[in-house]
Amino acid sequence: MQKSLRFAAATAAAAVAGAALYGAGAATAGQSTANSTHEPYNIGVLVKDIDTYYGTTADANGVYRASPTSPYAKDLAAIDRAAKKYIDQAARKALHKGKKPAVVFDIDDTLLLSLDYEKRYNYTYNSATWAAYVDRADRPEVFGSPGLVRYAAKRGVTVFYNSGLSEAQRSAAVANLKKVGADVNLDAGHMFLKNAANPPSYLSGCATPGTWTCTTVQYKAGTRRHIERDLGYDIVANFGDQYSDLDGGYADRTYKLPNPTYFVG
């Protein structure tokens, strides 16, 4: 995955300790933007706030982990409860009408938590270190998200994945998702990754073999459009930690998971 804008800065100020719930695609009140003209939030203070929000601790192996009792975990639990209730209702309604309900999940920091990478590299991004980190396939789960995948599947909802990871990272992504219990529909027909060398025809407006100009929104919304229009599903819910995971339509409802460590436009 290429992080187009990765930083711990003003865009994250809303998702610190005590942050309000992110859900159904709504931004937190008072959220700053990358174009703010006032003095930016102090990075040193922000990092401390991020650690408090995640309840960050290093385990015996020096791996940074989030606490299951942290404000972050509590925000996720609230989203999880609301999403399960909605999925249950939406699935029954769609199946009653003869539709094929589906849910779509982003992967990075929606299902798999990269907090250890962020801490280890001081909230900066490097394609080589990121690729090596993904290839280890040992990221922990984003609290509750793998359970939500299984919940949707048990209610007759087809699970799809729509990720910015590259096609070369497919095997690592599959292995990691299996480790955290999101072992549902991990085949190529349900997990969509970026394939710049041989992009699918439904992205022909911004991607041709060897030339990829799609923005994140174009890629992800275009993939959801394909799921709905070409594959015949009704996407009842779309989950992501970035607004670019959610923008562009082709989903009945969106759920924004908290992520104060980086921004992908």
N, C-alpha and C positions, 0 to 999 in steps of 0.2 A: 504494500500500500504506500502511495506517495502522499505525504502530508504536505499540502501546498502551503499552509501557514501553520507552523508548529511553534507555539510559545506559551509560556506561563505569564500572561499579561492581562490587560484590562478586559479582554473578552471573557476571562474566567472569573471575574470578580463576584459574579452572582452565585457561583457554585462553591462557596466556601462554607466554613462551619456555620451551621444553622440555616443553610440555604433553603429556600422554599422548594417545594416539589416541582420537578419538571415532569409534565405529563401532557398527553394529547397534543404535543407540538407547541405548547404555549411557552413563551419566554418568561423568565422571572422578572418581576417589576424592578426597575432601576438598573437593569443590565447595561453595562458599558459596551462600547463598540471599539473596533480597531481604529476608527476615525475620530475618536474623542480628541478635542483640542485642549482639554485641561491636563494638568500634570498626571501622568499615568500612575496607576497603583504601584506601590513600591514592591519590586520583585522579591526582595528578602522577606518582607512581611507576608506577601502572597504565598510563598512557598510554605511558610509556617501555617498559614490558614489551610492550605491544601492538605498538609500532613494531619492537621486536626480534623478536617472534614473526612478524610479517609481512615483516620485512626492508624496512620502508617507506623509499622514496626518492622524491624529486620528479624528474620527467623535465625535459627542456629547456623544456617548456611549463608547468611548475609543477604537473603532474598527479601526484598521489600514487599509487604503484603498489607492489604486493607483489613481492618477489624470488622468482624461480623456484628459488633455493637456500635459501630460508628454512625455519625449522621448520614454518611453516604449509604450505608447498608439500610438505614431506616427509610431514606428516600426511595431506594430501590424496592423495598418491601411494600411501600404504599403504591408505587406504580404497578407492582406485580399483582397486588390484590385487585386493583381497579381493572387491570387488563384481563385477568382471569374471569371476572364477572362479565365484562363486555364480550370476550370471546365466546363464553358459554351462550350468551343470548344471541350473538350474531351468527354463531354456527347453527343453532337451532332454526333461526329465521331463514338463513340461506339454504339449508338442506330441505326445509319445508317447501321452499319455492323451486326446488330442483336445481339450485346453483351449486357451484363447486367452491366452497369457501377456502381461502388461503391466508396465511400470514407470512410476512417477509421480515427477516432479521439481518441487520448488519452483523459483522463478526467482531472487528476490533473495538474493544471497550463497550460492546453491546452484549457479547457472549463471553469474550476472552479479555481479561484485564491486563493491560500493559503498564501498570503502575511501576513495576520494578525497572522496566526500561527507561521510563521517564525520570525516575529518581537517579538511576545509575548514570545517565547521560545528561543530567541537569536540564531536562525538558528541552533538549535539542534533538534534531533529526538528522540522521545520516543513512543513506540507502543501504550501505554495506552492513552497518551494525544492526539496522532494523531487520534486514533479511536474515542475518545470522540468528537474531533473537527469535524470529518467527519459526525458523527451521528447527530450533530446539524443541518445539511443540510441547512446552511444559508450562504455559501460562495458566494461572488459576481462572476459575469462572468469575464472571460478573455475578454477584450474589443473586440467586433466584432465576436468572435468565435461562439456563439449561432446563430447569424445571418447568418454565413457561413453554419452552419448545415441546416438551413431552406432554404437557397439559393440552396444548392445542391439538397435537396429533391424536390424543386419546378421544377428543371430541369430534373427530372426523374432519379436522381442518388440515389441509396440506401445508407443510412447512417448506418455505424457500429461503435461501440465503443470497444476499446481494451485497457483495463485499468489494472493497478497493484493493484487496490482496491480488497479486498477479497469478496468472495461470501456473507459473513455476512454483508457487507456494501452495498449490492445491494439496499435495500429500501431507504436508506439515499441518495445514489447517484441519484436514480431516482427522488426522491422528490426535490433534489437540482437542478438537470438539468431542471426540470419543472419550478422551480422558476425563472430561468434565461432565459427561453424561448427556450431551446434546447429540446423541447417536440416532438421529432421525433424518432420513432423506439426504444422505451425504454424497449422493451420486452427482455426476456432472449435469444431469437433467434438472436438478433442484438447487445446486450450488453454482451461482454465477460469479465468476471472477474476471478480472481484466485480462483480456487477451489481445495485446497490441499487435502481435505478429499476425494473428488471424481473427480479427474481430467479427462478430456475428452481423448478418445482413441487416438486422433491425436497428443497428447503430450506424448505418451507412452514411447518415447525414453528418457525422463528426468523426468517423473512424473507417479507414480503409487499410488493407494489409500493409503493415509497416509504418502507418501514419495514424497517430491517435491524437485528436484534438478535443475530444469530449471533456467537458467540465464534469465535476463529480455529479452535479444535478442532472446533466444530460445523460450520463451513463446510468445512474441509478433510476431515474424516472423512465428512461428508455427501456430499461430491463423490466421494470414493473409494467409498463405498457405492453411489452411482449408477453408477460405472464397473463395479463388480462385479455388482450385482444387476440393473440395468436394461440395461447394455450387454453383459453376459455375459463380462467379462474376469476373469482371475485375476491380481491384482496381486502379482507375486512380490517386488517391492522398491519401497520408497518412500524418496526422498532429500530431506533438508531440513536447513537450518542452525539451525532452532529445534525444540525439543521439541513445540511446538504444531503444527508441520508434520507430526508423526509420530504423535501421540497419537490415540486413538479407534478403533484397529483398522482392518480392511479392507486389510491388507497382510501378506504372509507374512513379510517381513523389513524392518526399517527401518535406515537409515544416517544418522547424525547427523554433519554436516559441521561443522568448527570455525568459530565466530564469536564473538570476544571483544568485539565493539563495541556490540551492542545485544541487547535481549531482547524478544520478543513473546509475551505470555501468552495 
